[in-house]
Amino acid sequence: MKKVALFLAVFALVVAPQLALAAANIEPGLNMLASPLGLGTRDLRETIASIINVAMGLLGIVAVLIILLGGFKWMTAMGNDENIKKAKSLIIAGVIGLIIILTAYAIATFVVNSILKAV
């Protein structure tokens, strides 16, 4: 019994400092591991802001394409009142969508800038 207790005490004294050193040196290992994996060092808030900017840009492109489609349909309507009415509704929907997207972009930019400057 004394031998087991002595062995456990010596083992604890030998292993405990190694565990402490391993915990202290974890940061360089994580940085070394993150580099080959392609993990970025950017802040999460900046990444989210970039994603929002890209999404708003794509939505703006879609709205402009809807407006262009409405204009194309209007030009190819050849005087047909029903087709002209559909084309006008497409253009109006595209303009309303573009206004909503630009407003959302302005609000998102304000919020993201406030969050980035807060900390």
Biopython code that builds the backbone (N, CA, C, O; Angstrom):
import numpy as np
from Bio.PDB.StructureBuilder import StructureBuilder

atoms = [
    (1, "MET", "N", (0.814, -1.180, 0.000)),
    (1, "MET", "CA", (0.000, 0.000, 0.000)),
    (1, "MET", "C", (0.869, 1.259, 0.000)),
    (1, "MET", "O", (0.583, 2.228, -0.702)),
    (2, "LYS", "N", (1.944, 1.220, 0.810)),
    (2, "LYS", "CA", (2.843, 2.357, 0.862)),
    (2, "LYS", "C", (3.557, 2.543, -0.472)),
    (2, "LYS", "O", (3.817, 3.672, -0.889)),
    (3, "LYS", "N", (3.874, 1.440, -1.136)),
    (3, "LYS", "CA", (4.559, 1.531, -2.424)),
    (3, "LYS", "C", (3.651, 2.172, -3.479)),
    (3, "LYS", "O", (4.109, 2.974, -4.293)),
    (4, "VAL", "N", (2.380, 1.818, -3.458)),
    (4, "VAL", "CA", (1.428, 2.385, -4.421)),
    (4, "VAL", "C", (1.250, 3.874, -4.163)),
    (4, "VAL", "O", (1.220, 4.668, -5.104)),
    (5, "ALA", "N", (1.132, 4.260, -2.891)),
    (5, "ALA", "CA", (0.978, 5.668, -2.545)),
    (5, "ALA", "C", (2.225, 6.450, -2.925)),
    (5, "ALA", "O", (2.124, 7.559, -3.449)),
    (6, "LEU", "N", (3.402, 5.884, -2.666)),
    (6, "LEU", "CA", (4.652, 6.542, -3.029)),
    (6, "LEU", "C", (4.771, 6.676, -4.547)),
    (6, "LEU", "O", (5.185, 7.719, -5.053)),
    (7, "PHE", "N", (4.411, 5.629, -5.260)),
    (7, "PHE", "CA", (4.458, 5.669, -6.724)),
    (7, "PHE", "C", (3.510, 6.745, -7.266)),
    (7, "PHE", "O", (3.889, 7.506, -8.156)),
    (8, "LEU", "N", (2.296, 6.814, -6.744)),
    (8, "LEU", "CA", (1.334, 7.822, -7.194)),
    (8, "LEU", "C", (1.810, 9.234, -6.870)),
    (8, "LEU", "O", (1.614, 10.150, -7.669)),
    (9, "ALA", "N", (2.429, 9.418, -5.718)),
    (9, "ALA", "CA", (2.934, 10.738, -5.345)),
    (9, "ALA", "C", (4.060, 11.167, -6.274)),
    (9, "ALA", "O", (4.073, 12.304, -6.744)),
    (10, "VAL", "N", (5.004, 10.273, -6.544)),
    (10, "VAL", "CA", (6.111, 10.592, -7.451)),
    (10, "VAL", "C", (5.585, 10.835, -8.863)),
    (10, "VAL", "O", (6.016, 11.764, -9.547)),
    (11, "PHE", "N", (4.661, 9.999, -9.283)),
    (11, "PHE", "CA", (4.077, 10.156, -10.619)),
    (11, "PHE", "C", (3.380, 11.511, -10.746)),
    (11, "PHE", "O", (3.516, 12.188, -11.765)),
    (12, "ALA", "N", (2.637, 11.903, -9.714)),
    (12, "ALA", "CA", (1.948, 13.192, -9.735)),
    (12, "ALA", "C", (2.945, 14.339, -9.772)),
    (12, "ALA", "O", (2.727, 15.323, -10.479)),
    (13, "LEU", "N", (4.032, 14.226, -9.023)),
    (13, "LEU", "CA", (5.040, 15.282, -9.017)),
    (13, "LEU", "C", (5.767, 15.390, -10.354)),
    (13, "LEU", "O", (6.200, 16.479, -10.731)),
    (14, "VAL", "N", (5.904, 14.305, -11.060)),
    (14, "VAL", "CA", (6.582, 14.324, -12.356)),
    (14, "VAL", "C", (5.645, 14.811, -13.460)),
    (14, "VAL", "O", (6.056, 15.570, -14.338)),
    (15, "VAL", "N", (4.397, 14.376, -13.415)),
    (15, "VAL", "CA", (3.461, 14.669, -14.503)),
    (15, "VAL", "C", (2.837, 16.056, -14.377)),
    (15, "VAL", "O", (2.571, 16.692, -15.398)),
    (16, "ALA", "N", (2.598, 16.541, -13.178)),
    (16, "ALA", "CA", (1.912, 17.819, -12.985)),
    (16, "ALA", "C", (2.617, 18.986, -13.678)),
    (16, "ALA", "O", (1.945, 19.765, -14.354)),
    (17, "PRO", "N", (3.938, 19.147, -13.546)),
    (17, "PRO", "CA", (4.588, 20.252, -14.258)),
    (17, "PRO", "C", (4.486, 20.114, -15.778)),
    (17, "PRO", "O", (4.384, 21.115, -16.487)),
    (18, "GLN", "N", (4.512, 18.902, -16.267)),
    (18, "GLN", "CA", (4.403, 18.695, -17.712)),
    (18, "GLN", "C", (3.033, 19.138, -18.222)),
    (18, "GLN", "O", (2.929, 19.729, -19.297)),
    (19, "LEU", "N", (1.997, 18.856, -17.461)),
    (19, "LEU", "CA", (0.655, 19.285, -17.854)),
    (19, "LEU", "C", (0.545, 20.802, -17.854)),
    (19, "LEU", "O", (-0.078, 21.386, -18.741)),
    (20, "ALA", "N", (1.150, 21.438, -16.858)),
    (20, "ALA", "CA", (1.116, 22.898, -16.793)),
    (20, "ALA", "C", (1.869, 23.503, -17.970)),
    (20, "ALA", "O", (1.405, 24.477, -18.563)),
    (21, "LEU", "N", (3.008, 22.950, -18.312)),
    (21, "LEU", "CA", (3.772, 23.455, -19.451)),
    (21, "LEU", "C", (3.037, 23.217, -20.761)),
    (21, "LEU", "O", (3.100, 24.045, -21.669)),
    (22, "ALA", "N", (2.353, 22.109, -20.860)),
    (22, "ALA", "CA", (1.603, 21.819, -22.081)),
    (22, "ALA", "C", (0.467, 22.815, -22.253)),
    (22, "ALA", "O", (0.196, 23.248, -23.373)),
    (23, "ALA", "N", (-0.198, 23.184, -21.175)),
    (23, "ALA", "CA", (-1.287, 24.150, -21.262)),
    (23, "ALA", "C", (-0.757, 25.540, -21.577)),
    (23, "ALA", "O", (-1.424, 26.307, -22.271)),
    (24, "ALA", "N", (0.425, 25.880, -21.081)),
    (24, "ALA", "CA", (0.996, 27.199, -21.322)),
    (24, "ALA", "C", (1.457, 27.349, -22.762)),
    (24, "ALA", "O", (1.454, 28.463, -23.286)),
    (25, "ASN", "N", (1.849, 26.281, -23.408)),
    (25, "ASN", "CA", (2.388, 26.354, -24.761)),
    (25, "ASN", "C", (1.365, 25.997, -25.833)),
    (25, "ASN", "O", (1.753, 25.628, -26.941)),
    (26, "ILE", "N", (0.093, 26.094, -25.541)),
    (26, "ILE", "CA", (-0.906, 25.691, -26.528)),
    (26, "ILE", "C", (-1.092, 26.754, -27.609)),
    (26, "ILE", "O", (-1.446, 26.418, -28.739)),
    (27, "GLU", "N", (-0.862, 28.029, -27.289)),
    (27, "GLU", "CA", (-1.076, 29.115, -28.249)),
    (27, "GLU", "C", (-0.194, 28.992, -29.496)),
    (27, "GLU", "O", (-0.729, 29.071, -30.601)),
    (28, "PRO", "N", (1.122, 28.803, -29.383)),
    (28, "PRO", "CA", (1.930, 28.663, -30.597)),
    (28, "PRO", "C", (1.521, 27.458, -31.438)),
    (28, "PRO", "O", (1.576, 27.499, -32.668)),
    (29, "GLY", "N", (1.118, 26.404, -30.775)),
    (29, "GLY", "CA", (0.684, 25.225, -31.516)),
    (29, "GLY", "C", (-0.581, 25.491, -32.310)),
    (29, "GLY", "O", (-0.725, 25.024, -33.440)),
    (30, "LEU", "N", (-1.499, 26.245, -31.714)),
    (30, "LEU", "CA", (-2.728, 26.582, -32.433)),
    (30, "LEU", "C", (-2.433, 27.485, -33.615)),
    (30, "LEU", "O", (-3.001, 27.302, -34.692)),
    (31, "ASN", "N", (-1.551, 28.462, -33.428)),
    (31, "ASN", "CA", (-1.196, 29.344, -34.538)),
    (31, "ASN", "C", (-0.487, 28.577, -35.644)),
    (31, "ASN", "O", (-0.721, 28.830, -36.826)),
    (32, "MET", "N", (0.377, 27.642, -35.269)),
    (32, "MET", "CA", (1.089, 26.849, -36.260)),
    (32, "MET", "C", (0.118, 25.940, -37.014)),
    (32, "MET", "O", (0.291, 25.699, -38.208)),
    (33, "LEU", "N", (-0.891, 25.442, -36.326)),
    (33, "LEU", "CA", (-1.874, 24.573, -36.959)),
    (33, "LEU", "C", (-2.832, 25.366, -37.835)),
    (33, "LEU", "O", (-3.265, 24.877, -38.879)),
    (34, "ALA", "N", (-3.168, 26.583, -37.423)),
    (34, "ALA", "CA", (-4.137, 27.382, -38.161)),
    (34, "ALA", "C", (-3.585, 27.842, -39.500)),
    (34, "ALA", "O", (-4.343, 27.972, -40.461)),
    (35, "SER", "N", (-2.302, 28.089, -39.586)),
    (35, "SER", "CA", (-1.714, 28.602, -40.815)),
    (35, "SER", "C", (-1.848, 27.642, -41.992)),
    (35, "SER", "O", (-2.310, 28.072, -43.049)),
    (36, "PRO", "N", (-1.472, 26.363, -41.875)),
    (36, "PRO", "CA", (-1.630, 25.471, -43.025)),
    (36, "PRO", "C", (-3.090, 25.173, -43.360)),
    (36, "PRO", "O", (-3.408, 24.833, -44.499)),
    (37, "LEU", "N", (-3.970, 25.296, -42.381)),
    (37, "LEU", "CA", (-5.381, 25.020, -42.639)),
    (37, "LEU", "C", (-6.064, 26.158, -43.378)),
    (37, "LEU", "O", (-7.173, 25.988, -43.883)),
    (38, "GLY", "N", (-5.421, 27.311, -43.448)),
    (38, "GLY", "CA", (-6.005, 28.444, -44.137)),
    (38, "GLY", "C", (-6.980, 29.224, -43.284)),
    (38, "GLY", "O", (-7.801, 29.974, -43.811)),
    (39, "LEU", "N", (-6.904, 29.062, -41.978)),
    (39, "LEU", "CA", (-7.784, 29.817, -41.100)),
    (39, "LEU", "C", (-7.302, 31.254, -41.045)),
    (39, "LEU", "O", (-6.106, 31.513, -40.915)),
    (40, "GLY", "N", (-8.223, 32.175, -41.143)),
    (40, "GLY", "CA", (-7.855, 33.575, -41.148)),
    (40, "GLY", "C", (-7.643, 34.116, -39.751)),
    (40, "GLY", "O", (-8.023, 33.501, -38.755)),
    (41, "THR", "N", (-7.032, 35.270, -39.706)),
    (41, "THR", "CA", (-6.812, 35.932, -38.427)),
    (41, "THR", "C", (-7.717, 37.142, -38.275)),
    (41, "THR", "O", (-7.570, 37.913, -37.326)),
    (42, "ARG", "N", (-8.662, 37.316, -39.211)),
    (42, "ARG", "CA", (-9.580, 38.448, -39.138)),
    (42, "ARG", "C", (-10.589, 38.244, -38.025)),
    (42, "ARG", "O", (-10.886, 37.121, -37.618)),
    (43, "ASP", "N", (-11.104, 39.359, -37.551)),
    (43, "ASP", "CA", (-12.127, 39.338, -36.518)),
    (43, "ASP", "C", (-13.432, 38.821, -37.112)),
    (43, "ASP", "O", (-13.719, 39.049, -38.287)),
    (44, "LEU", "N", (-14.211, 38.134, -36.309)),
    (44, "LEU", "CA", (-15.480, 37.575, -36.776)),
    (44, "LEU", "C", (-16.426, 38.673, -37.243)),
    (44, "LEU", "O", (-17.177, 38.477, -38.199)),
    (45, "ARG", "N", (-16.398, 39.822, -36.581)),
    (45, "ARG", "CA", (-17.278, 40.931, -36.976)),
    (45, "ARG", "C", (-16.934, 41.436, -38.369)),
    (45, "ARG", "O", (-17.827, 41.772, -39.147)),
    (46, "GLU", "N", (-15.648, 41.493, -38.690)),
    (46, "GLU", "CA", (-15.231, 41.924, -40.025)),
    (46, "GLU", "C", (-15.665, 40.915, -41.081)),
    (46, "GLU", "O", (-16.065, 41.298, -42.180)),
    (47, "THR", "N", (-15.588, 39.644, -40.757)),
    (47, "THR", "CA", (-16.016, 38.604, -41.693)),
    (47, "THR", "C", (-17.513, 38.703, -41.953)),
    (47, "THR", "O", (-17.953, 38.596, -43.097)),
    (48, "ILE", "N", (-18.295, 38.906, -40.903)),
    (48, "ILE", "CA", (-19.743, 39.049, -41.060)),
    (48, "ILE", "C", (-20.062, 40.292, -41.876)),
    (48, "ILE", "O", (-20.962, 40.259, -42.714)),
    (49, "ALA", "N", (-19.341, 41.391, -41.649)),
    (49, "ALA", "CA", (-19.555, 42.609, -42.428)),
    (49, "ALA", "C", (-19.264, 42.363, -43.907)),
    (49, "ALA", "O", (-19.991, 42.854, -44.770)),
    (50, "SER", "N", (-18.218, 41.613, -44.201)),
    (50, "SER", "CA", (-17.895, 41.296, -45.598)),
    (50, "SER", "C", (-18.986, 40.446, -46.238)),
    (50, "SER", "O", (-19.349, 40.664, -47.394)),
    (51, "ILE", "N", (-19.507, 39.479, -45.490)),
    (51, "ILE", "CA", (-20.584, 38.631, -46.015)),
    (51, "ILE", "C", (-21.829, 39.462, -46.301)),
    (51, "ILE", "O", (-22.477, 39.275, -47.331)),
    (52, "ILE", "N", (-22.169, 40.382, -45.393)),
    (52, "ILE", "CA", (-23.338, 41.247, -45.597)),
    (52, "ILE", "C", (-23.140, 42.119, -46.829)),
    (52, "ILE", "O", (-24.065, 42.285, -47.624)),
    (53, "ASN", "N", (-21.940, 42.679, -46.997)),
    (53, "ASN", "CA", (-21.677, 43.526, -48.165)),
    (53, "ASN", "C", (-21.805, 42.745, -49.467)),
    (53, "ASN", "O", (-22.367, 43.252, -50.438)),
    (54, "VAL", "N", (-21.298, 41.536, -49.499)),
    (54, "VAL", "CA", (-21.397, 40.720, -50.712)),
    (54, "VAL", "C", (-22.854, 40.358, -50.995)),
    (54, "VAL", "O", (-23.299, 40.416, -52.141)),
    (55, "ALA", "N", (-23.591, 39.987, -49.955)),
    (55, "ALA", "CA", (-25.002, 39.617, -50.137)),
    (55, "ALA", "C", (-25.814, 40.803, -50.651)),
    (55, "ALA", "O", (-26.641, 40.645, -51.548)),
    (56, "MET", "N", (-25.586, 41.977, -50.093)),
    (56, "MET", "CA", (-26.320, 43.163, -50.550)),
    (56, "MET", "C", (-25.946, 43.512, -51.991)),
    (56, "MET", "O", (-26.798, 43.934, -52.773)),
    (57, "GLY", "N", (-24.686, 43.338, -52.332)),
    (57, "GLY", "CA", (-24.273, 43.589, -53.711)),
    (57, "GLY", "C", (-24.954, 42.653, -54.694)),
    (57, "GLY", "O", (-25.398, 43.080, -55.759)),
    (58, "LEU", "N", (-25.038, 41.370, -54.336)),
    (58, "LEU", "CA", (-25.717, 40.403, -55.211)),
    (58, "LEU", "C", (-27.207, 40.709, -55.331)),
    (58, "LEU", "O", (-27.779, 40.596, -56.415)),
    (59, "LEU", "N", (-27.837, 41.096, -54.222)),
    (59, "LEU", "CA", (-29.257, 41.455, -54.283)),
    (59, "LEU", "C", (-29.477, 42.692, -55.147)),
    (59, "LEU", "O", (-30.471, 42.775, -55.869)),
    (60, "GLY", "N", (-28.559, 43.649, -55.078)),
    (60, "GLY", "CA", (-28.657, 44.832, -55.934)),
    (60, "GLY", "C", (-28.546, 44.469, -57.407)),
    (60, "GLY", "O", (-29.259, 45.025, -58.243)),
    (61, "ILE", "N", (-27.662, 43.546, -57.724)),
    (61, "ILE", "CA", (-27.527, 43.091, -59.113)),
    (61, "ILE", "C", (-28.813, 42.424, -59.587)),
    (61, "ILE", "O", (-29.246, 42.641, -60.718)),
    (62, "VAL", "N", (-29.425, 41.615, -58.726)),
    (62, "VAL", "CA", (-30.687, 40.951, -59.089)),
    (62, "VAL", "C", (-31.777, 41.986, -59.344)),
    (62, "VAL", "O", (-32.544, 41.850, -60.297)),
    (63, "ALA", "N", (-31.857, 43.022, -58.501)),
    (63, "ALA", "CA", (-32.881, 44.055, -58.689)),
    (63, "ALA", "C", (-32.670, 44.803, -60.004)),
    (63, "ALA", "O", (-33.633, 45.089, -60.715)),
    (64, "VAL", "N", (-31.432, 45.117, -60.327)),
    (64, "VAL", "CA", (-31.152, 45.805, -61.595)),
    (64, "VAL", "C", (-31.490, 44.899, -62.779)),
    (64, "VAL", "O", (-32.005, 45.373, -63.791)),
    (65, "LEU", "N", (-31.207, 43.609, -62.663)),
    (65, "LEU", "CA", (-31.566, 42.680, -63.744)),
    (65, "LEU", "C", (-33.086, 42.600, -63.929)),
    (65, "LEU", "O", (-33.564, 42.469, -65.055)),
    (66, "ILE", "N", (-33.840, 42.679, -62.839)),
    (66, "ILE", "CA", (-35.307, 42.679, -62.954)),
    (66, "ILE", "C", (-35.775, 43.937, -63.675)),
    (66, "ILE", "O", (-36.685, 43.876, -64.502)),
    (67, "ILE", "N", (-35.163, 45.073, -63.371)),
    (67, "ILE", "CA", (-35.513, 46.316, -64.064)),
    (67, "ILE", "C", (-35.174, 46.204, -65.550)),
    (67, "ILE", "O", (-35.965, 46.613, -66.399)),
    (68, "LEU", "N", (-34.007, 45.655, -65.864)),
    (68, "LEU", "CA", (-33.623, 45.479, -67.270)),
    (68, "LEU", "C", (-34.560, 44.515, -67.993)),
    (68, "LEU", "O", (-34.902, 44.736, -69.155)),
    (69, "LEU", "N", (-34.974, 43.458, -67.318)),
    (69, "LEU", "CA", (-35.915, 42.514, -67.917)),
    (69, "LEU", "C", (-37.250, 43.190, -68.212)),
    (69, "LEU", "O", (-37.851, 42.967, -69.263)),
    (70, "GLY", "N", (-37.707, 44.018, -67.274)),
    (70, "GLY", "CA", (-38.944, 44.765, -67.510)),
    (70, "GLY", "C", (-38.817, 45.707, -68.699)),
    (70, "GLY", "O", (-39.745, 45.827, -69.499)),
    (71, "GLY", "N", (-37.677, 46.375, -68.818)),
    (71, "GLY", "CA", (-37.458, 47.262, -69.964)),
    (71, "GLY", "C", (-37.412, 46.493, -71.274)),
    (71, "GLY", "O", (-37.942, 46.950, -72.286)),
    (72, "PHE", "N", (-36.778, 45.327, -71.256)),
    (72, "PHE", "CA", (-36.725, 44.501, -72.464)),
    (72, "PHE", "C", (-38.122, 44.033, -72.864)),
    (72, "PHE", "O", (-38.477, 44.052, -74.042)),
    (73, "LYS", "N", (-38.907, 43.614, -71.878)),
    (73, "LYS", "CA", (-40.274, 43.167, -72.187)),
    (73, "LYS", "C", (-41.124, 44.315, -72.713)),
    (73, "LYS", "O", (-41.973, 44.116, -73.583)),
    (74, "TRP", "N", (-40.899, 45.514, -72.189)),
    (74, "TRP", "CA", (-41.662, 46.662, -72.662)),
    (74, "TRP", "C", (-41.301, 46.979, -74.118)),
    (74, "TRP", "O", (-42.173, 47.285, -74.931)),
    (75, "MET", "N", (-40.002, 46.901, -74.434)),
    (75, "MET", "CA", (-39.579, 47.193, -75.807)),
    (75, "MET", "C", (-40.082, 46.143, -76.786)),
    (75, "MET", "O", (-40.359, 46.459, -77.943)),
    (76, "THR", "N", (-40.202, 44.906, -76.340)),
    (76, "THR", "CA", (-40.642, 43.840, -77.242)),
    (76, "THR", "C", (-42.142, 43.576, -77.151)),
    (76, "THR", "O", (-42.630, 42.598, -77.717)),
    (77, "ALA", "N", (-42.879, 44.435, -76.445)),
    (77, "ALA", "CA", (-44.327, 44.235, -76.301)),
    (77, "ALA", "C", (-45.069, 44.545, -77.601)),
    (77, "ALA", "O", (-46.170, 44.037, -77.814)),
    (78, "MET", "N", (-44.503, 45.346, -78.446)),
    (78, "MET", "CA", (-45.080, 45.712, -79.747)),
    (78, "MET", "C", (-46.491, 46.279, -79.617)),
    (78, "MET", "O", (-47.382, 45.939, -80.396)),
    (79, "GLY", "N", (-46.682, 47.140, -78.631)),
    (79, "GLY", "CA", (-47.964, 47.817, -78.483)),
    (79, "GLY", "C", (-49.034, 47.017, -77.770)),
    (79, "GLY", "O", (-50.139, 47.525, -77.578)),
    (80, "ASN", "N", (-48.757, 45.802, -77.375)),
    (80, "ASN", "CA", (-49.735, 44.983, -76.662)),
    (80, "ASN", "C", (-49.873, 45.530, -75.234)),
    (80, "ASN", "O", (-48.922, 45.515, -74.452)),
    (81, "ASP", "N", (-51.085, 46.014, -74.915)),
    (81, "ASP", "CA", (-51.301, 46.658, -73.617)),
    (81, "ASP", "C", (-51.067, 45.712, -72.438)),
    (81, "ASP", "O", (-50.567, 46.134, -71.396)),
    (82, "GLU", "N", (-51.421, 44.447, -72.596)),
    (82, "GLU", "CA", (-51.246, 43.490, -71.503)),
    (82, "GLU", "C", (-49.762, 43.258, -71.213)),
    (82, "GLU", "O", (-49.356, 43.200, -70.052)),
    (83, "ASN", "N", (-48.957, 43.125, -72.262)),
    (83, "ASN", "CA", (-47.515, 42.926, -72.074)),
    (83, "ASN", "C", (-46.841, 44.181, -71.518)),
    (83, "ASN", "O", (-45.909, 44.094, -70.719)),
    (84, "ILE", "N", (-47.323, 45.347, -71.950)),
    (84, "ILE", "CA", (-46.772, 46.600, -71.425)),
    (84, "ILE", "C", (-47.080, 46.721, -69.938)),
    (84, "ILE", "O", (-46.238, 47.165, -69.157)),
    (85, "LYS", "N", (-48.291, 46.324, -69.552)),
    (85, "LYS", "CA", (-48.674, 46.381, -68.140)),
    (85, "LYS", "C", (-47.790, 45.442, -67.299)),
    (85, "LYS", "O", (-47.365, 45.809, -66.204)),
    (86, "LYS", "N", (-47.516, 44.243, -67.809)),
    (86, "LYS", "CA", (-46.633, 43.306, -67.100)),
    (86, "LYS", "C", (-45.214, 43.872, -66.998)),
    (86, "LYS", "O", (-44.561, 43.748, -65.962)),
    (87, "ALA", "N", (-44.746, 44.494, -68.086)),
    (87, "ALA", "CA", (-43.396, 45.062, -68.086)),
    (87, "ALA", "C", (-43.290, 46.212, -67.084)),
    (87, "ALA", "O", (-42.298, 46.330, -66.364)),
    (88, "LYS", "N", (-44.330, 47.063, -67.045)),
    (88, "LYS", "CA", (-44.325, 48.166, -66.081)),
    (88, "LYS", "C", (-44.320, 47.644, -64.648)),
    (88, "LYS", "O", (-43.638, 48.191, -63.781)),
    (89, "SER", "N", (-45.084, 46.583, -64.406)),
    (89, "SER", "CA", (-45.115, 46.034, -63.045)),
    (89, "SER", "C", (-43.753, 45.435, -62.669)),
    (89, "SER", "O", (-43.341, 45.510, -61.511)),
    (90, "LEU", "N", (-43.060, 44.842, -63.643)),
    (90, "LEU", "CA", (-41.708, 44.337, -63.375)),
    (90, "LEU", "C", (-40.747, 45.477, -63.036)),
    (90, "LEU", "O", (-39.948, 45.369, -62.106)),
    (91, "ILE", "N", (-40.831, 46.559, -63.794)),
    (91, "ILE", "CA", (-39.944, 47.698, -63.541)),
    (91, "ILE", "C", (-40.237, 48.308, -62.175)),
    (91, "ILE", "O", (-39.314, 48.628, -61.425)),
    (92, "ILE", "N", (-41.514, 48.469, -61.852)),
    (92, "ILE", "CA", (-41.882, 49.037, -60.550)),
    (92, "ILE", "C", (-41.422, 48.121, -59.418)),
    (92, "ILE", "O", (-40.901, 48.594, -58.408)),
    (93, "ALA", "N", (-41.612, 46.820, -59.583)),
    (93, "ALA", "CA", (-41.166, 45.874, -58.554)),
    (93, "ALA", "C", (-39.650, 45.922, -58.392)),
    (93, "ALA", "O", (-39.141, 45.851, -57.274)),
    (94, "GLY", "N", (-38.931, 46.041, -59.500)),
    (94, "GLY", "CA", (-37.474, 46.132, -59.432)),
    (94, "GLY", "C", (-37.000, 47.394, -58.727)),
    (94, "GLY", "O", (-36.052, 47.358, -57.943)),
    (95, "VAL", "N", (-37.667, 48.515, -59.009)),
    (95, "VAL", "CA", (-37.291, 49.777, -58.363)),
    (95, "VAL", "C", (-37.596, 49.724, -56.863)),
    (95, "VAL", "O", (-36.787, 50.159, -56.043)),
    (96, "ILE", "N", (-38.771, 49.186, -56.513)),
    (96, "ILE", "CA", (-39.111, 49.049, -55.087)),
    (96, "ILE", "C", (-38.109, 48.121, -54.395)),
    (96, "ILE", "O", (-37.658, 48.406, -53.286)),
    (97, "GLY", "N", (-37.769, 47.030, -55.041)),
    (97, "GLY", "CA", (-36.775, 46.116, -54.476)),
    (97, "GLY", "C", (-35.422, 46.786, -54.303)),
    (97, "GLY", "O", (-34.743, 46.577, -53.298)),
    (98, "LEU", "N", (-35.031, 47.589, -55.284)),
    (98, "LEU", "CA", (-33.750, 48.287, -55.196)),
    (98, "LEU", "C", (-33.749, 49.293, -54.049)),
    (98, "LEU", "O", (-32.748, 49.440, -53.347)),
    (99, "ILE", "N", (-34.871, 49.985, -53.860)),
    (99, "ILE", "CA", (-34.975, 50.929, -52.736)),
    (99, "ILE", "C", (-34.863, 50.186, -51.405)),
    (99, "ILE", "O", (-34.170, 50.637, -50.494)),
    (100, "ILE", "N", (-35.546, 49.052, -51.299)),
    (100, "ILE", "CA", (-35.479, 48.257, -50.064)),
    (100, "ILE", "C", (-34.055, 47.760, -49.824)),
    (100, "ILE", "O", (-33.564, 47.796, -48.696)),
    (101, "ILE", "N", (-33.395, 47.299, -50.881)),
    (101, "ILE", "CA", (-32.028, 46.784, -50.744)),
    (101, "ILE", "C", (-31.066, 47.894, -50.332)),
    (101, "ILE", "O", (-30.214, 47.681, -49.469)),
    (102, "LEU", "N", (-31.191, 49.071, -50.936)),
    (102, "LEU", "CA", (-30.304, 50.182, -50.577)),
    (102, "LEU", "C", (-30.541, 50.641, -49.141)),
    (102, "LEU", "O", (-29.595, 50.978, -48.429)),
    (103, "THR", "N", (-31.808, 50.653, -48.717)),
    (103, "THR", "CA", (-32.109, 51.008, -47.329)),
    (103, "THR", "C", (-31.531, 49.973, -46.368)),
    (103, "THR", "O", (-30.942, 50.328, -45.347)),
    (104, "ALA", "N", (-31.698, 48.702, -46.696)),
    (104, "ALA", "CA", (-31.139, 47.640, -45.849)),
    (104, "ALA", "C", (-29.618, 47.724, -45.811)),
    (104, "ALA", "O", (-29.009, 47.478, -44.770)),
    (105, "TYR", "N", (-29.004, 48.066, -46.931)),
    (105, "TYR", "CA", (-27.550, 48.207, -46.974)),
    (105, "TYR", "C", (-27.090, 49.355, -46.073)),
    (105, "TYR", "O", (-26.103, 49.232, -45.348)),
    (106, "ALA", "N", (-27.822, 50.478, -46.131)),
    (106, "ALA", "CA", (-27.458, 51.618, -45.287)),
    (106, "ALA", "C", (-27.595, 51.269, -43.807)),
    (106, "ALA", "O", (-26.724, 51.606, -43.005)),
    (107, "ILE", "N", (-28.680, 50.599, -43.444)),
    (107, "ILE", "CA", (-28.885, 50.208, -42.047)),
    (107, "ILE", "C", (-27.816, 49.207, -41.612)),
    (107, "ILE", "O", (-27.251, 49.332, -40.526)),
    (108, "ALA", "N", (-27.542, 48.220, -42.455)),
    (108, "ALA", "CA", (-26.538, 47.206, -42.111)),
    (108, "ALA", "C", (-25.156, 47.830, -41.971)),
    (108, "ALA", "O", (-24.400, 47.464, -41.071)),
    (109, "THR", "N", (-24.818, 48.765, -42.847)),
    (109, "THR", "CA", (-23.524, 49.436, -42.760)),
    (109, "THR", "C", (-23.414, 50.234, -41.468)),
    (109, "THR", "O", (-22.374, 50.216, -40.809)),
    (110, "PHE", "N", (-24.489, 50.934, -41.105)),
    (110, "PHE", "CA", (-24.487, 51.697, -39.856)),
    (110, "PHE", "C", (-24.307, 50.783, -38.646)),
    (110, "PHE", "O", (-23.503, 51.070, -37.759)),
    (111, "VAL", "N", (-25.054, 49.688, -38.616)),
    (111, "VAL", "CA", (-24.981, 48.763, -37.479)),
    (111, "VAL", "C", (-23.604, 48.110, -37.397)),
    (111, "VAL", "O", (-23.021, 48.021, -36.316)),
    (112, "VAL", "N", (-23.087, 47.655, -38.529)),
    (112, "VAL", "CA", (-21.778, 46.987, -38.528)),
    (112, "VAL", "C", (-20.680, 47.958, -38.107)),
    (112, "VAL", "O", (-19.801, 47.592, -37.326)),
    (113, "ASN", "N", (-20.717, 49.188, -38.613)),
    (113, "ASN", "CA", (-19.706, 50.168, -38.210)),
    (113, "ASN", "C", (-19.807, 50.490, -36.727)),
    (113, "ASN", "O", (-18.788, 50.670, -36.061)),
    (114, "SER", "N", (-21.024, 50.563, -36.204)),
    (114, "SER", "CA", (-21.197, 50.809, -34.767)),
    (114, "SER", "C", (-20.639, 49.657, -33.946)),
    (114, "SER", "O", (-20.004, 49.877, -32.914)),
    (115, "ILE", "N", (-20.871, 48.435, -34.399)),
    (115, "ILE", "CA", (-20.363, 47.272, -33.671)),
    (115, "ILE", "C", (-18.840, 47.206, -33.749)),
    (115, "ILE", "O", (-18.184, 46.882, -32.759)),
    (116, "LEU", "N", (-18.275, 47.509, -34.912)),
    (116, "LEU", "CA", (-16.819, 47.450, -35.054)),
    (116, "LEU", "C", (-16.121, 48.509, -34.206)),
    (116, "LEU", "O", (-15.032, 48.270, -33.684)),
    (117, "LYS", "N", (-16.745, 49.681, -34.066)),
    (117, "LYS", "CA", (-16.136, 50.749, -33.277)),
    (117, "LYS", "C", (-16.408, 50.591, -31.787)),
    (117, "LYS", "O", (-15.738, 51.222, -30.969)),
    (118, "ALA", "N", (-17.379, 49.762, -31.421)),
    (118, "ALA", "CA", (-17.773, 49.630, -30.015)),
    (118, "ALA", "C", (-16.690, 48.983, -29.172)),
    (118, "ALA", "O", (-16.517, 49.329, -28.003)),
    (119, "VAL", "N", (-15.971, 48.059, -29.751)),
    (119, "VAL", "CA", (-14.991, 47.323, -28.937)),
    (119, "VAL", "C", (-13.593, 47.675, -29.357)),
    (119, "VAL", "O", (-12.630, 47.158, -28.791)),
]
sb = StructureBuilder()
sb.init_structure("model")
sb.init_model(0)
sb.init_chain("A")
sb.init_seg("    ")
for serial, (resi, resn, name, xyz) in enumerate(atoms, 1):
    if name == "N":
        sb.init_residue(resn, " ", resi, " ")
    sb.init_atom(name, np.array(xyz, "f"), 0.0, 1.0, " ", f" {name:<3s}", serial, name[0])
structure = sb.get_structure()
